[in-house]
Amino acid sequence: MLPADTLDAARDLLALFEARGLTLATAESCTGGLIAAALTAIPGSSSVVACGYVTYSNAAKATMLGIPMGVIEGYGAVSDSVARRMAEGALRAGGTDIAVSCTGIAGPGGATPGKPTGLVHMAAAHRDGRTLAIRRVFPGDRTAVRAATVAEALILARCLAE
């Protein structure tokens, strides 16, 4: 279950997108669809949310979002490069105005040297060619990392809509 303030942020984001006539796609790895779930928990979200891609595996990132395996292998699935390409791929595949993505290490396992548990890369892409990306290291357990990622992804999508 997502915190009430995250659902409030989702409601506000949907209102902004609707007011501006924008549509949204999501591309998620470490959150497993929680961004889309937060948005679609709000009645009327179908006027904004077009689609969501849960691309947990590298193969799914490649086949569903068109990310070259060389990029994934070269930078790692948890990277700025992959997060950007996930957002851009969802934007293309979904035919939306904006797409938001995340890829990270929610834990408790999966950390590697230089990539700690809690590391998340997020991106938002706009059909006008702009792409924003951020890197965060969230504290807490798996649930906390995933919830924080959802909240931050909503903020990132908002940045491109304003």
TAJO-V702286 format. One record per residue. N is the residue number from 1. RES is the residue in one letter. SS is DSSP state (2 for helix, 1 for strand, 0 for the rest). Layout:
n=<N/N>
res=<RES/RES>
ss=<SS/SS>
This chain:
n=<1/2/3/4/5/6/7/8/9/10/11/12/13/14/15/16/17/18/19/20/21/22/23/24/25/26/27/28/29/30/31/32/33/34/35/36/37/38/39/40/41/42/43/44/45/46/47/48/49/50/51/52/53/54/55/56/57/58/59/60/61/62/63/64/65/66/67/68/69/70/71/72/73/74/75/76/77/78/79/80/81/82/83/84/85/86/87/88/89/90/91/92/93/94/95/96/97/98/99/100/101/102/103/104/105/106/107/108/109/110/111/112/113/114/115/116/117/118/119/120/121/122/123/124/125/126/127/128/129/130/131/132/133/134/135/136/137/138/139/140/141/142/143/144/145/146/147/148/149/150/151/152/153/154/155/156/157/158/159/160/161/162>
res=<M/L/P/A/D/T/L/D/A/A/R/D/L/L/A/L/F/E/A/R/G/L/T/L/A/T/A/E/S/C/T/G/G/L/I/A/A/A/L/T/A/I/P/G/S/S/S/V/V/A/C/G/Y/V/T/Y/S/N/A/A/K/A/T/M/L/G/I/P/M/G/V/I/E/G/Y/G/A/V/S/D/S/V/A/R/R/M/A/E/G/A/L/R/A/G/G/T/D/I/A/V/S/C/T/G/I/A/G/P/G/G/A/T/P/G/K/P/T/G/L/V/H/M/A/A/A/H/R/D/G/R/T/L/A/I/R/R/V/F/P/G/D/R/T/A/V/R/A/A/T/V/A/E/A/L/I/L/A/R/C/L/A/E>
ss=<0/0/0/2/2/2/2/2/2/2/2/2/2/2/2/2/2/2/2/2/0/0/0/1/1/1/1/1/0/0/0/0/0/2/2/2/2/2/2/2/0/0/0/0/2/2/2/0/1/1/1/1/1/1/0/0/0/2/2/2/2/2/2/2/2/0/0/0/2/2/2/2/2/2/2/0/0/0/0/2/2/2/2/2/2/2/2/2/2/2/2/2/2/2/0/0/0/1/1/1/1/1/1/1/0/0/0/0/0/0/0/1/0/0/1/0/0/0/1/1/1/1/1/1/1/1/0/0/0/0/1/1/1/1/1/1/1/0/0/0/0/2/2/2/2/2/2/2/2/2/2/2/2/2/2/2/2/2/2/2/2/0>
